[in-house]
Amino acid sequence: MRRFPSPTSWLPILAVLTGALVAAPSAPAQTAPVPAITIKADQVTAHVSPTLYGLMTEEINFSYEGGLYGELIRNRSFMGELGKGGTKAVTTPIYWTTVGGATMAIDQATPLNTALPLSLKLDAAKATPAQPAGIANGGYWGIPVTPKTTYHASFYAKAAPGFKGAVTLSLQSSDGKTVFATAKVAHLSGGWKKYDSVLTTGDVAPSKDNQFTLTTTAPGTIWLQQVSLFPPTFNNTKNGNRRDLMQILADMKPQFLRLPGGNYLEGDVIGERFDWKKTVGSVDDRPGHRSPWNYWSTDGLGLLEYLEWCEDLHMEPVLAIYAGYSLHQDRVAAGEPLKPYVQDALEEIEYVTGDAKTTKWGAQRAKDGHPAPFPLHYVEIGNEDWFDKESTYDARFTQFYDALKSAYPKLQLISTITPDEPEAKHVHSRTPDLVDEHLYPSSEGQMEARAHEFDTAPRTGPKIFVGEWATRVGAPTPNMTAAIADAAWMTGMERNSDLVVLESYAPLLVNVSHPTNGRDPDSSMEWPSDLIGYDALTSFGSPSYYAQQMFSTHHGDVVLASDATDVPTWTWQPVARTHNGVTDPTPPAKVLPSLYYDVTRDSASGTIYLKVVNRNPTPQPVTIALTGIASVAPTGEAVVMAADTPDATNTLADPKHVMPVEQKVEGLGTRFTRDFPALSITVLELHTK
Ligand code: AHR
């Protein structure tokens, strides 16, 4: 969707376009007054929540599989067919092909173990030294090959009697013409055994149109399971995460990670929920499960990996626990039936926080490789329970609340129902510590119209976690119009962060290799408008990513009082809603500000951060006055992100088309005027000590 300039802002454009044909206005042109922002440097209105800026994550858009999780092989456990809705049994090793005249089949009779109860039977009867036979995997829309890189491959194999051959692993171009790296396993055992190898590339050009093959030159039959290939990971963690994506997240300096969802927490049905116990321990003992986003998760990135991800980026988990409701109206009744789920949540919290020596689940975590407990202050009970048509959340929440508060009195418990939901859905029996609010406006006007909503919100109820939000303009990643509306919204959250103590944009990640969306079973995107995009090889932040980063890396610890005069406006015409083919009357137009701002200060350094969002397509002069302070240093800094057009955006091909630029600023003082560029977000740093 495109943004619309206000009617008056079209006039100069029309004049230029039509030149002398436009009659000069008869009255003298009125110069718009210069808006003035006054910063009351001696008036603190709130403390900035130290945990305000965080991340929200789930398995959507190939966020982990084919995304953050380092695994390069698609469908390594051959269970992937179960990821497609409605599939009951695995019959085909999807995403695998054969090479050299081999045949392959799923073999339910030769399981690796109870978690991975099948294998791939490879019949290489025709294999010869001249024509090796085997299987190939093209990864998640390619396999990244980079120069001088060591990859770690592993697989389980079992050879049929009589098979005496070696197995060759190869990283090669998709057409098989260029081989980048190989490794050989000389002999396979007759029983299941794990084999590990390394493959190292030479000084090759980066590419992604590649495949991984496992072949033999000797005729015979072998069974395979858990065929895996990892590139170097962030911090070189085994079973770890992709480096560029971890870095782009680290650059946001996030304070928390809301995990594991989202819809992914709930699953479509109870059996497809995030069943945390099945996601810990050896990856070879994790069955995996179907994401409600319609593909298979190996759960290689399981609960412990989420927590280690938090640790790596110095974030705290905001742990969402399954609360007895799944998306297809599948629910567990409060009372006796819900007790095992409450117990499961208690044990999950113990796994995260329990002492390794004195608690059962803390000891399990230590056994899994992490003796130290993780910090945990926030637990969310469920996700978006307003979708529960039987309105059973109050009773379910109460049961979880009582058990969790009794075992962990200091935990802050988050309800998924906000006050704007119908009364029948509300939590009445207990008072949550926080409520999780989600908003996904599909136009910039819808988002900007809400930028001031927290200014007048009551301070008497629970604190607010804006756990999912985004201005959904631009796909697969948002454009500058969205980033500007996001920034307008963020000024409101930051200004009111005594009330809004946590915020996280969603969704976070999208694989943009094949972002067809909709019903395409091979789409790499289920939800258009995601913060960070990538393919197998490279990644980029959207303008909305940079807006987030500008806010999360430039804020102080207190909010300063501020006000403004002569703020310019634009007129937003909301679109009439259509339900069941009937369109409502067109809603009234709304006059909205075209300038948004908020002011914070870092008490230790005295730096004042003034954030200004100019959504006008023309530069906007603004006079800034500071009161309650003797002086401001004449030199400061500005971080400015501006775009030439509202739909300017970043892509794999042009990843830094729109991004913030740092500047030195002169001529500052307790009163100065500055031009804020057209379509821009600015953080102005004023030094007061
Ligand atoms: O962010 C995408 C989805 O939006 C989340 O999974 C869900 O919580 C919300 O409806």
Boltz pocket constraint, residues with backbone or C-beta under 6 A from the ligand:
constraints:
  - pocket:
      binder: B
      contacts: [[A, 58], [A, 60], [A, 261], [A, 262], [A, 263], [A, 264], [A, 383], [A, 384], [A, 468], [A, 506], [A, 507], [A, 527]]
      max_distance: 6.0
